[in-house]
């Protein structure tokens, strides 16, 4: 085992590609993903206003919209046509139309409508804008209300009541600041991690068989020990990257980690073993590296969509459900969230760990096939 | 070699290489079915929430009923305390909690405003947003009714009272993708990325295959480029039409643009990707490197195009860097044309950028093929 381990280290030293897969590729891709989402909350999303009223009240509303952190009024357009052009070219994400006679109608209690046209092709962005706009307009309307009620009633408390008899307090559990960085990066980085593992393992074993070095590694040795020894450098390296990712997310970044770090790392280890087994089973189908990589691409590349982070698993159809379960990373992320957010005790996450264990028998097939090959 | 011979030779090398065929035919077809799967139901179905009703009055029951009537909310539990509900949330039995305070009805009767708490699991933003939105609607509509009835008490006639409770309101109109379908959101963009990545992998493996061989095959560079353009270009034009025509129809994704405009934008996209692929293939030493390298670019590329996370929030360096890949302007252009009904002159920037890439990558691929030729000259 140790023999194979040392041999593999030499192989890595001599192969720029293997070396890259273990070092700068994980680093660079993590840095890119982290910097894309680094801001965490989207601020100043550009919108335009078509102000057909040009009154004091309409200007007041535009000011209110602009003071909402999520929004930024990019400009006041004269007509809907030029405003919608800006939307179609994605220069702005929404236009808000304040109707003519808006102020007059408000005073005359005709209840005018402000219309927001929101680009919901970009669902996430569209939702952020809709929520921000409706909050702002409700507040603006309430401010007028409150002033009126105060005049009529003269009492602050009852004016508050008349304005809003029932208020709503919203609590985002487990991600208190509704930060997209925590939401997305904590899922994207493990997704990249699984691609790295599968690719590195296939490239490593592919190289050995392509260069006809399998005898040096496996001939007259305990195949099981030799295979483990050969994968050991990758196991160490990717455990290292995985742990560094956890330390970064929950150590450097201010997110709280409720549960057990050790348990999460243990699950990460099982996940790593699962992916190594799957990678080698792809390779040992016919010991052809490029073909195995094509399979790996199909298996690992679409994983993010099937994780259930952006779109809930419970709303997925049967096939997607099955595929979700066939990806070890789905189970790992479930466990990571359970530990980071809920602090679920060990006995409750045993089913998740069991799901990860189901992947391990694949190793026996791999060992069997390599033994038959050499 | 005559051009026809080169064409034959390239054709043979492409279609007898199993990994290439797996990628540029098998992969493209499979992904078209595979990628839309998670979103097949398009919108979120039921979300389990718990209600902690500390008031237990007819008013609180009415509010709960309001919230429950939202199609995606399913009240599965009634808990006696917030703590109980929070435990259920931690145990993942529910995704959201609504707490109606004690004395809600009394407070309303006494004209004291009161607060209902809505909480949801923000590990899953879509779920969080849906629960909050539906709960807000249910609660605010009840709140509005109370405002009206209060004004009625003041002897204001009903019509006037209804007008009184709010001064102006916001009507939101969802442009493009009005039902917020996830299929319509993700698939049009991801398909472009799939076309680009599979083409790059295919051409990368092909390039690597040639570079692995000690002896260079002898043909003018223009013939090599032209023959690959013809073969791969035709194949991917077919793929593109299949994606935007048949697959879009199959998943009932709207397609507004005319076929002519789509092809007009598609041609520079395919050419730019082709030349980038030939350039990339010329750079790598062996077949195996192509798939992994392209694989690693997929996730960063899809997140930097600005259709998921707003481009305003992405660092400029990354945005500019992503413009080097054909998929970035192509996704922006195709989404504008086909999903948002933009006219062609509204996407001229993306169109121009794609043609710039065509020129850039054509020059680079000529350059790299020439270098490879020089390297394999007999004197070495």
Interface residues (C-beta under 8 A of the other chain):
Chain A: X17 X21 X25 X29 X32 X33 X35 X36 X37 X38 X39 X42 X43 X44 X45 X46 X84 X85 X87 X88 X89 X90 X93 X102 X105 X106 X109 X110 X111 X112 X113 X114 X115 X116 X117 X118 X119 X120 X121 X122 X123 X124 X125 X126 X127 X130 X131 X133 X134 X137 X138 X140 X141 X144 X145 X157 X158 X160 X161 X162 X163 X164 X165 X166 X167 X168 X169 X170 X171 X172 X173 X174 X175 X176 X178 X180 X183 X184 X188 X191 X192 X195 X196 X199 X203 X206 X288 X289 X290 X291 X293 X294 X296 X297 X298 X300 X301 X302 X304 X305 X306 X308 X309 X310 X311 X312 X314 X315 X316 X317 X319 X320 X323 X324 X337 X338 X341 X342 X343 X344 X348
Chain B: X18 X19 X22 X23 X27 X30 X31 X34 X35 X37 X38 X39 X40 X41 X43 X44 X45 X46 X47 X63 X86 X89 X90 X91 X92 X97 X104 X108 X111 X112 X113 X114 X115 X116 X117 X118 X119 X120 X121 X122 X123 X124 X125 X126 X127 X128 X129 X132 X133 X135 X136 X139 X140 X142 X143 X146 X147 X150 X160 X163 X164 X166 X167 X168 X169 X170 X171 X172 X173 X174 X175 X176 X177 X178 X180 X182 X184 X185 X186 X190 X197 X201 X205 X287 X288 X289 X291 X292 X295 X296 X298 X299 X300 X303 X304 X306 X307 X308 X309 X310 X312 X313 X314 X315 X317 X318 X332 X335 X336 X339 X340 X341 X342 X346 X347 X349
